[in-house]
């Protein structure tokens, strides 16, 4: 999830009748579910599918369980998060 519309490859906003509720009782509307590609300084671009645009969200959120379901280990080290592809061993 992200609140930044500029991240989306093809932005076509519509009311999806979906709302995200946060632990502090914040409630946000989802307007887009699309693909986001992050161009990195080193390595190939990182593409995430089924990303939600949640207007008003101040931080980007990635569900670790979903990333793991797509074949990655998630490693947190020294204030950074790394993705390691389980079968290929490639670290992103």
C-alpha positions as CSV (number, residue, x, y, z in Angstrom):
1,X,0.0,0.0,0.0
2,X,1.1,3.5,-0.7
3,X,-0.4,7.0,-0.7
4,X,1.9,8.2,-3.5
5,X,0.1,8.2,-6.9
6,X,3.4,8.8,-8.7
7,X,4.6,5.3,-8.0
8,X,2.0,3.6,-10.3
9,X,2.7,2.5,-13.8
10,X,-0.8,3.2,-15.1
11,X,-3.0,5.2,-12.9
12,X,-6.8,5.0,-13.5
13,X,-8.5,6.1,-10.3
14,X,-12.0,4.9,-9.4
15,X,-13.9,4.3,-6.2
16,X,-13.3,0.6,-5.4
17,X,-15.5,0.7,-2.3
18,X,-12.6,-0.6,-0.3
19,X,-11.4,1.0,3.0
20,X,-8.3,0.3,5.0
21,X,-8.6,0.6,8.8
22,X,-5.4,1.2,10.8
23,X,-4.7,0.3,14.4
24,X,-5.2,3.9,15.5
25,X,-8.7,4.0,14.1
26,X,-7.6,5.8,10.9
27,X,-9.7,4.9,7.9
28,X,-8.6,5.4,4.3
29,X,-10.1,4.8,0.9
30,X,-8.5,2.7,-1.8
31,X,-8.7,4.1,-5.3
32,X,-6.3,2.0,-7.4
33,X,-4.9,-1.6,-7.4
34,X,-2.1,-1.7,-10.0
35,X,1.6,-2.5,-10.6
36,X,4.4,-0.4,-9.1
37,X,8.0,-0.5,-10.4
38,X,10.8,0.9,-8.3
39,X,13.9,1.8,-10.3
40,X,16.9,1.3,-8.1
41,X,20.4,2.7,-8.1
42,X,21.9,-0.8,-8.5
43,X,20.3,-3.9,-10.0
44,X,17.2,-4.5,-12.0
45,X,13.9,-2.7,-11.3
46,X,11.7,-4.2,-8.5
47,X,8.1,-4.7,-9.7
48,X,5.3,-5.2,-7.2
49,X,1.8,-6.4,-8.4
50,X,-1.5,-5.7,-6.8
51,X,-0.4,-2.5,-5.0
52,X,-3.1,-0.4,-3.4
53,X,-3.2,3.4,-3.7
54,X,-4.5,4.5,-0.3
55,X,-5.1,8.2,-0.3
56,X,-3.8,9.9,2.8
57,X,-1.4,7.1,3.8
58,X,1.9,8.7,4.8
59,X,4.1,5.5,4.8
60,X,4.4,2.7,2.3
61,X,3.4,-0.7,3.7
62,X,4.3,-4.1,2.4
63,X,2.8,-7.3,3.9
64,X,5.6,-9.6,4.7
65,X,3.3,-12.7,4.4
66,X,2.4,-11.8,0.8
67,X,6.1,-11.3,-0.1
68,X,6.8,-14.7,1.4
69,X,3.9,-16.3,-0.5
70,X,5.6,-15.1,-3.7
71,X,8.8,-17.0,-3.0
72,X,10.9,-14.6,-1.0
73,X,12.5,-14.6,2.5
74,X,12.4,-11.2,4.2
75,X,15.5,-10.3,6.1
76,X,15.7,-7.2,8.4
77,X,19.3,-6.1,9.2
78,X,20.8,-2.8,10.3
79,X,17.7,-0.8,9.8
80,X,17.1,-2.1,6.2
81,X,14.9,-4.8,4.7
82,X,16.1,-7.3,2.1
83,X,14.3,-9.7,-0.1
84,X,16.0,-13.0,-0.9
85,X,14.4,-15.2,-3.6
86,X,14.1,-18.6,-2.1
87,X,14.9,-20.8,-5.2
88,X,17.3,-18.4,-7.0
89,X,19.1,-16.9,-3.9
90,X,19.0,-13.4,-5.5
91,X,18.9,-10.6,-2.9
92,X,17.0,-7.4,-3.5
